[in-house]
């Protein structure tokens, strides 16, 4: 079995076995501490707060993406924020306290830069493993070398 398949198998086992067990354990623990009705009320309040956060931060991220596209800037930060808000929002919709905690960490503007750095590190590592990062920098650079054919020319703006 290849390394990528082993990673996928472990990710699926974690997602479908470990995460639900941790969530159920956390619900039982909170239920014992504050009682079952307060636990249910807390889950409902948590969902309402999560929905409000998703709407607020999602609209901010959309506005920032629109501004970046309007100015012609590369919207890497805005796209990463949008992805984090999407994943965080999905985690906030899953009933449970542990997933809500991780979802809130991805959505809140105070903690999102940390999650963005982690996402950037993961994506960069995956691209390096795939050998993709050198394509944009090396293959199109003018000059001698094994970068491939280079067409020299002049840009004329009409």
C-alpha positions as CSV (number, residue, x, y, z in Angstrom):
1,X,0.0,0.0,0.0
2,X,1.4,3.4,-1.0
3,X,2.1,6.1,1.5
4,X,-0.8,8.3,0.2
5,X,-3.3,5.4,0.6
6,X,-2.1,4.7,4.1
7,X,-2.6,8.4,5.0
8,X,-6.1,8.3,3.5
9,X,-7.0,5.2,5.4
10,X,-5.8,6.7,8.7
11,X,-7.7,10.0,7.9
12,X,-10.9,8.0,7.3
13,X,-10.5,6.0,10.5
14,X,-9.9,9.2,12.4
15,X,-12.8,10.9,10.9
16,X,-15.3,8.1,11.3
17,X,-14.2,6.4,14.5
18,X,-12.0,8.6,16.7
19,X,-13.7,11.9,16.2
20,X,-17.2,10.6,17.1
21,X,-15.8,8.8,20.1
22,X,-14.1,12.0,21.3
23,X,-17.4,14.0,20.7
24,X,-19.5,11.5,22.6
25,X,-17.0,11.4,25.5
26,X,-17.1,15.2,25.7
27,X,-20.9,15.3,25.6
28,X,-21.1,12.7,28.4
29,X,-18.5,14.7,30.4
30,X,-20.3,18.0,30.0
31,X,-23.7,16.3,30.7
32,X,-22.4,14.9,34.0
33,X,-21.0,18.3,35.0
34,X,-23.9,20.6,34.2
35,X,-26.8,18.2,33.5
36,X,-28.4,16.9,30.3
37,X,-30.9,19.8,29.8
38,X,-28.2,22.4,30.2
39,X,-26.0,20.4,27.8
40,X,-28.7,20.4,25.2
41,X,-29.3,24.1,25.7
42,X,-25.6,24.8,25.4
43,X,-25.5,22.8,22.1
44,X,-28.4,24.9,20.8
45,X,-26.8,28.1,21.9
46,X,-23.5,27.0,20.3
47,X,-25.3,26.3,17.0
48,X,-26.9,29.7,17.0
49,X,-23.6,31.5,17.8
50,X,-21.9,29.4,15.1
51,X,-24.5,30.4,12.5
52,X,-24.1,34.0,13.4
53,X,-20.3,33.8,13.2
54,X,-20.3,32.0,9.9
55,X,-22.6,34.6,8.4
56,X,-20.6,37.5,9.7
57,X,-17.1,36.3,8.9
58,X,-18.3,34.8,5.6
59,X,-19.6,38.1,4.4
60,X,-16.4,39.8,5.5
61,X,-14.3,37.2,3.7
62,X,-16.4,37.6,0.5
63,X,-16.0,41.4,0.7
64,X,-12.3,41.1,1.1
65,X,-12.1,38.7,-1.8
66,X,-14.1,41.0,-4.0
67,X,-11.9,44.0,-3.1
68,X,-8.7,42.0,-3.9
69,X,-10.1,40.9,-7.2
70,X,-11.2,44.4,-8.0
71,X,-7.7,45.8,-7.4
72,X,-6.1,43.0,-9.3
73,X,-4.2,41.7,-6.3
74,X,-3.5,38.0,-5.8
75,X,-6.3,36.9,-3.4
76,X,-4.3,34.1,-1.7
77,X,-5.1,35.3,1.9
78,X,-8.7,35.9,1.1
79,X,-9.1,32.5,-0.5
80,X,-7.4,30.8,2.5
81,X,-9.8,32.7,4.8
82,X,-12.8,31.6,2.7
83,X,-11.7,28.0,2.9
84,X,-11.1,28.1,6.6
85,X,-14.5,29.7,7.2
86,X,-16.1,27.0,5.1
87,X,-14.4,24.2,6.9
88,X,-14.9,25.9,10.3
89,X,-18.6,26.4,9.5
90,X,-19.0,22.8,8.6
91,X,-17.4,21.8,11.9
92,X,-19.7,24.3,13.8
93,X,-22.7,22.6,12.2
94,X,-21.7,19.1,13.5
95,X,-23.2,18.6,16.9
96,X,-20.5,18.4,19.6
97,X,-18.2,20.6,21.6
98,X,-14.8,19.4,20.3
99,X,-15.7,20.0,16.6
100,X,-17.3,23.4,17.6
101,X,-14.0,24.4,19.3
102,X,-12.0,23.6,16.2
103,X,-14.5,25.3,14.0
104,X,-14.5,28.4,16.1
105,X,-10.7,28.5,15.9
106,X,-10.9,28.5,12.1
107,X,-13.7,31.2,12.0
108,X,-12.7,33.7,14.6
109,X,-10.6,36.6,13.2
110,X,-8.3,36.5,16.2
111,X,-7.3,32.8,15.7
112,X,-7.7,32.5,11.9
113,X,-4.2,33.7,11.1
114,X,-2.8,30.8,13.1
115,X,-5.1,28.4,11.2
116,X,-4.1,30.1,7.9
117,X,-0.4,29.5,8.6
118,X,-1.1,25.9,9.3
119,X,-3.1,25.6,6.1
120,X,-0.4,27.3,4.1
121,X,2.2,24.9,5.6
122,X,0.1,21.9,4.7
123,X,-0.6,23.1,1.1
124,X,3.1,24.0,0.6
125,X,4.3,20.6,1.8
126,X,1.8,18.8,-0.4
127,X,2.9,20.9,-3.4
128,X,6.5,20.2,-2.7
129,X,5.9,16.5,-2.4
130,X,4.1,16.6,-5.7
131,X,6.9,18.6,-7.3
132,X,4.6,21.4,-8.5
133,X,6.1,24.5,-6.9
134,X,9.0,24.8,-9.3
135,X,6.8,25.0,-12.4
136,X,5.7,28.6,-12.1
137,X,9.1,29.9,-11.0
138,X,11.5,28.0,-13.2
139,X,9.8,27.0,-16.4
140,X,8.8,30.5,-17.5
141,X,12.0,32.4,-16.4
142,X,13.9,33.8,-19.3
143,X,17.6,32.9,-19.8
144,X,19.7,29.9,-20.4
145,X,19.2,26.6,-18.7
146,X,16.9,23.5,-18.6
147,X,13.7,25.5,-18.2
148,X,12.4,24.8,-21.6
149,X,11.9,27.1,-24.6
150,X,11.8,30.8,-24.1
151,X,10.2,33.2,-26.5
152,X,11.7,36.6,-26.2
153,X,9.5,39.5,-27.3
154,X,8.1,42.9,-26.6
155,X,4.8,43.8,-25.0
156,X,2.8,46.3,-27.0
157,X,0.0,48.0,-25.2
158,X,-2.7,49.3,-27.6
